[in-house]
């Protein structure tokens, strides 16, 4: 007679995929990431104000990578407004100065894409005047 080995018996408890104690599934941290770019390159030193639904507010400036990483709590979840102050030499297109995001828990990201202001407005008026002159000359 052969002795019964423990490995020879099949048990659902030994073959289950339940995690052992202390090995729960990783939970994504509650983090808000704000990215500011100008002409598709990161923009450093931009003041960013984050206003949470519960009334809390934080003001920070972007780092060399043009980002801010901010951890929020359960009390700060909900509709949040992120507002930037565009620096000189960047054109504010209206919707790019403030954006809303709904924080539900986990990671959230807000991206601001600014456009560089191109030259003097007199150059644009000169080009428009030249085109208008050509249209009048064609008539």
C-alpha positions as CSV (number, residue, x, y, z in Angstrom):
1,X,0.0,0.0,0.0
2,X,1.2,3.5,-0.8
3,X,0.8,6.2,1.7
4,X,-1.4,9.1,0.5
5,X,0.5,12.2,-0.3
6,X,-0.8,15.7,0.3
7,X,-0.1,16.7,-3.2
8,X,-2.2,13.9,-4.6
9,X,-5.4,15.3,-3.2
10,X,-7.2,18.0,-5.0
11,X,-8.9,20.7,-2.9
12,X,-10.7,23.7,-4.2
13,X,-9.2,25.8,-1.3
14,X,-5.7,25.2,-2.5
15,X,-6.5,25.9,-6.1
16,X,-8.5,29.0,-5.7
17,X,-7.3,32.3,-6.9
18,X,-8.2,34.2,-3.8
19,X,-5.5,36.6,-2.6
20,X,-3.7,35.8,0.6
21,X,-4.0,38.2,3.5
22,X,-2.4,41.5,2.8
23,X,-2.4,40.9,-1.0
24,X,-5.5,42.9,-2.0
25,X,-5.8,44.3,-5.5
26,X,-3.9,47.6,-5.8
27,X,-6.1,50.6,-5.7
28,X,-5.3,53.7,-7.8
29,X,-4.5,56.7,-5.6
30,X,-6.7,59.7,-5.9
31,X,-4.4,62.0,-7.9
32,X,-5.2,65.0,-10.1
33,X,-2.6,65.8,-12.8
34,X,-2.5,69.1,-14.5
35,X,-0.4,69.5,-17.7
36,X,0.3,72.9,-19.3
37,X,1.8,73.0,-22.8
38,X,2.6,75.9,-25.1
39,X,3.1,75.0,-28.8
40,X,3.2,71.3,-27.8
41,X,6.1,71.7,-25.4
42,X,5.9,71.8,-21.6
43,X,5.6,75.2,-20.0
44,X,7.2,75.7,-16.5
45,X,6.3,78.4,-13.9
46,X,2.6,78.8,-14.8
47,X,0.3,79.5,-11.8
48,X,-2.5,76.9,-11.4
49,X,-5.4,77.3,-9.1
50,X,-7.5,74.2,-8.2
51,X,-11.0,74.8,-6.7
52,X,-12.7,71.7,-5.2
53,X,-16.4,71.3,-4.8
54,X,-16.2,71.4,-1.0
55,X,-14.7,74.9,-1.1
56,X,-11.0,74.0,-0.7
57,X,-8.6,75.7,-3.0
58,X,-4.9,75.2,-3.8
59,X,-2.6,77.3,-5.8
60,X,0.7,75.9,-7.2
61,X,3.1,76.5,-10.1
62,X,4.1,74.0,-12.8
63,X,7.5,72.3,-12.6
64,X,10.0,71.9,-15.4
65,X,7.9,69.3,-17.1
66,X,4.9,71.6,-17.2
67,X,3.0,69.4,-14.7
68,X,1.4,69.5,-11.3
69,X,0.5,66.4,-9.4
70,X,-2.0,66.9,-6.6
71,X,-3.5,64.3,-4.3
72,X,-7.1,64.8,-3.3
73,X,-9.2,63.4,-0.4
74,X,-12.6,61.8,-0.4
75,X,-14.1,65.1,0.9
76,X,-12.8,66.9,-2.2
77,X,-14.4,64.5,-4.7
78,X,-16.9,66.0,-7.2
79,X,-16.9,68.8,-9.7
80,X,-13.6,70.7,-9.6
81,X,-12.5,73.8,-11.6
82,X,-8.8,74.1,-12.7
83,X,-7.8,77.6,-13.7
84,X,-4.5,78.9,-15.1
85,X,-3.0,82.3,-15.6
86,X,-1.5,82.3,-19.1
87,X,2.0,83.8,-19.1
88,X,3.1,86.6,-21.4
89,X,3.8,85.4,-25.0
90,X,0.9,82.9,-24.8
91,X,-2.4,83.4,-26.4
92,X,-5.5,82.8,-24.2
93,X,-8.2,81.2,-26.4
94,X,-10.9,81.5,-23.7
95,X,-11.7,77.9,-23.0
96,X,-8.0,77.2,-22.4
97,X,-7.8,79.3,-19.2
98,X,-10.3,77.3,-17.1
99,X,-11.5,73.7,-17.3
100,X,-13.8,71.6,-15.2
101,X,-13.2,67.9,-14.2
102,X,-15.4,65.5,-12.2
103,X,-13.2,63.8,-9.5
104,X,-14.7,60.4,-8.9
105,X,-11.7,58.7,-7.3
106,X,-8.6,57.4,-8.9
107,X,-6.4,59.3,-11.4
108,X,-7.7,62.3,-13.3
109,X,-5.9,64.6,-15.8
110,X,-6.5,68.1,-17.1
111,X,-4.5,69.4,-20.1
112,X,-4.0,73.0,-21.2
113,X,-2.7,73.6,-24.7
114,X,-1.7,77.2,-25.3
115,X,-0.6,78.8,-28.5
116,X,2.3,81.3,-28.8
117,X,1.3,84.8,-29.6
118,X,2.7,85.6,-33.0
119,X,4.2,89.0,-33.5
120,X,2.6,92.4,-33.5
121,X,-1.1,92.9,-34.3
122,X,0.0,95.6,-36.8
123,X,1.5,92.8,-39.0
124,X,-1.9,91.1,-39.1
125,X,-3.7,94.3,-39.9
126,X,-1.1,95.0,-42.7
127,X,-1.7,91.5,-44.2
128,X,-5.5,91.9,-44.0
129,X,-5.2,95.4,-45.6
130,X,-3.1,94.0,-48.4
131,X,-5.6,91.2,-49.1
132,X,-8.5,93.8,-49.0
133,X,-6.6,95.9,-51.5
134,X,-6.1,93.0,-53.9
135,X,-9.8,92.1,-53.7
136,X,-10.7,95.8,-54.5
137,X,-8.2,95.8,-57.4
138,X,-9.8,92.7,-58.8
139,X,-13.2,94.2,-58.9
